[in-house]
Amino acid sequence: MTVITCACCGVELGDVPSMWSFSAPDTWAVPGVGGASFLEEELCFVELPDLDEQHFFIRGLIEVPVRGAPDALTYSVWASLSAAGFARAVEQWEDPDRADEPPFFGQLANRIPGYPETLRLKVRVHTRRPGLRPLVELRAHEHPLAVRQREGIDAHELPAIAAACGA
């Protein structure tokens, strides 16, 4: 946490969290997860044998610029990828040139508190060099979270976001 003073109104906000993390994609909690399913720090595979479904996920960051704060508001989220996209991400995992890969298309796999429905919003997942989580770019241009990602927020909005996220 960082002590933040809002640049637009000069109010000192005290210690405000600037990162929120989801430990798993929402699908991980669906009844019937089984088979070869796994959840790691950066990758997840969910098999739902009863539904004959497979889901592939990668962890990434949604960064929202914060005016008047040294750091962005960051949501560590999960994005679903196609089976081919997931295989390519795994294949390139340690490759120093993976940042040159075109973005993967996917869908947001978490409901983010304080926003209208975020589950299944279209995203682009931009890989970066090994050791850095991919950046997740929202494609639902009119969604409030996508607007915030593009335009940023004022620091005085952070306490309300923290309250929505359960702080």
C-alpha positions in Angstrom: 0.0 0.0 0.0 1.1 3.5 -0.7 0.1 6.8 0.9 -1.5 8.8 -1.9 -2.4 12.4 -2.3 -4.9 13.1 -5.0 -3.5 15.5 -7.6 -6.9 16.9 -8.6 -8.2 17.8 -5.1 -5.1 17.6 -2.9 -6.7 15.3 -0.4 -4.4 12.8 1.3 -5.9 9.4 1.0 -3.6 7.5 3.3 -2.8 3.8 2.6 -4.8 2.6 -0.3 -4.3 -0.7 -2.0 -3.5 -0.3 -5.7 -3.5 -4.0 -6.6 -6.2 -6.6 -6.5 -5.7 -10.2 -7.4 -7.9 -13.2 -8.3 -6.4 -16.5 -7.3 -8.2 -18.5 -10.0 -10.6 -18.0 -13.0 -14.2 -18.1 -11.9 -14.6 -21.4 -13.8 -12.3 -23.1 -11.3 -15.2 -23.0 -8.8 -17.8 -24.6 -11.1 -19.1 -27.9 -9.8 -17.7 -30.9 -11.7 -14.1 -29.6 -12.2 -12.0 -32.7 -12.5 -10.0 -34.9 -14.9 -6.6 -33.3 -15.8 -7.5 -29.9 -14.4 -4.7 -27.8 -12.8 -4.2 -24.4 -11.3 -0.7 -22.9 -11.2 0.5 -19.4 -10.5 0.3 -18.3 -14.1 -1.6 -21.0 -16.0 -4.8 -22.9 -15.5 -6.6 -25.7 -17.3 -10.2 -26.7 -16.4 -11.8 -29.9 -17.6 -15.5 -30.3 -17.0 -16.0 -34.0 -17.9 -19.7 -34.0 -17.3 -20.1 -31.1 -19.8 -17.4 -32.4 -22.2 -15.7 -29.0 -21.9 -12.1 -27.8 -21.6 -11.1 -24.3 -20.7 -7.6 -22.7 -20.9 -6.5 -19.7 -18.9 -3.5 -17.4 -18.4 -3.0 -14.8 -15.7 -2.4 -11.2 -16.8 -2.7 -7.7 -15.6 -5.3 -5.0 -16.3 -3.5 -1.7 -15.5 -5.5 1.5 -15.0 -3.5 4.7 -14.9 -4.0 6.7 -11.6 -3.6 10.4 -11.9 -1.7 11.7 -8.8 -0.3 8.3 -7.8 3.1 6.7 -8.6 1.6 3.3 -9.6 -1.3 2.1 -11.7 -4.4 0.5 -10.2 -3.7 -3.2 -11.2 -6.1 -6.1 -11.3 -4.3 -9.5 -11.6 -6.9 -11.5 -13.5 -7.4 -14.6 -15.6 -8.2 -14.6 -19.3 -9.4 -17.6 -21.3 -7.6 -18.5 -24.4 -8.3 -20.9 -27.2 -6.6 -24.3 -27.0 -4.2 -23.2 -29.8 -3.5 -19.8 -28.1 -2.8 -21.6 -24.8 -0.5 -24.1 -26.4 1.4 -21.3 -28.1 1.7 -19.3 -24.8 3.1 -22.4 -23.1 5.5 -23.1 -26.0 6.8 -19.5 -25.8 6.8 -19.3 -22.0 10.6 -19.0 -21.5 11.4 -17.5 -25.0 12.9 -14.0 -24.6 11.3 -13.0 -27.9 7.8 -13.8 -26.7 7.0 -10.1 -26.3 7.2 -9.9 -30.1 4.3 -12.4 -30.4 1.0 -11.0 -31.6 -1.6 -10.6 -28.9 -3.8 -13.6 -28.0 -7.6 -13.0 -28.2 -9.6 -14.2 -25.2 -12.2 -13.4 -22.7 -11.9 -12.1 -19.1 -12.4 -15.0 -16.7 -13.2 -13.1 -13.5 -16.0 -10.9 -12.2 -14.4 -7.7 -10.9 -16.4 -6.1 -8.0 -17.6 -2.6 -8.5 -18.3 -2.9 -12.3 -21.1 -4.2 -14.4 -20.5 -7.8 -15.5 -16.9 -8.3 -16.5 -17.0 -12.1 -17.0 -16.5 -13.0 -20.7 -15.6 -9.5 -21.8 -13.4 -9.7 -24.9 -9.7 -9.0 -24.3 -6.3 -9.1 -26.0 -3.5 -10.6 -24.0 -0.2 -9.0 -24.8 2.8 -11.2 -23.7 5.9 -9.5 -22.4 9.4 -10.8 -21.7 9.7 -13.8 -19.4 9.2 -12.9 -15.7 6.5 -10.3 -16.5 2.9 -11.1 -16.6 1.0 -10.4 -19.8 -1.0 -7.2 -20.1 -4.7 -7.6 -20.6 -6.4 -5.1 -22.9 -10.2 -4.9 -22.7 -11.9 -4.7 -26.1 -15.4 -3.8 -24.8 -14.7 -0.1 -25.5 -17.8 1.3 -23.7 -17.5 -0.9 -20.6 -16.6 1.3 -17.6 -13.5 -0.7 -16.8 -12.3 -0.4 -20.4 -12.9 3.4 -20.3 -10.9 3.6 -17.0 -8.1 1.5 -18.6 -7.9 3.9 -21.5 -8.5 7.2 -19.7 -7.3 6.5 -16.2 -8.8 7.6 -12.9 -8.2 10.2 -10.2 -6.5 9.0 -7.1 -9.5 9.9 -4.9 -11.4 7.1 -6.6 -9.2 4.4 -5.1 -11.0 4.2 -1.7 -14.3 3.4 -3.4 -12.6 0.8 -5.5 -11.0 -0.7 -2.4 -14.4 -0.8 -0.7 -16.0 -2.5 -3.7 -13.2 -5.1 -3.6 -13.7 -5.8 0.1 -11.0 -3.8 1.8 
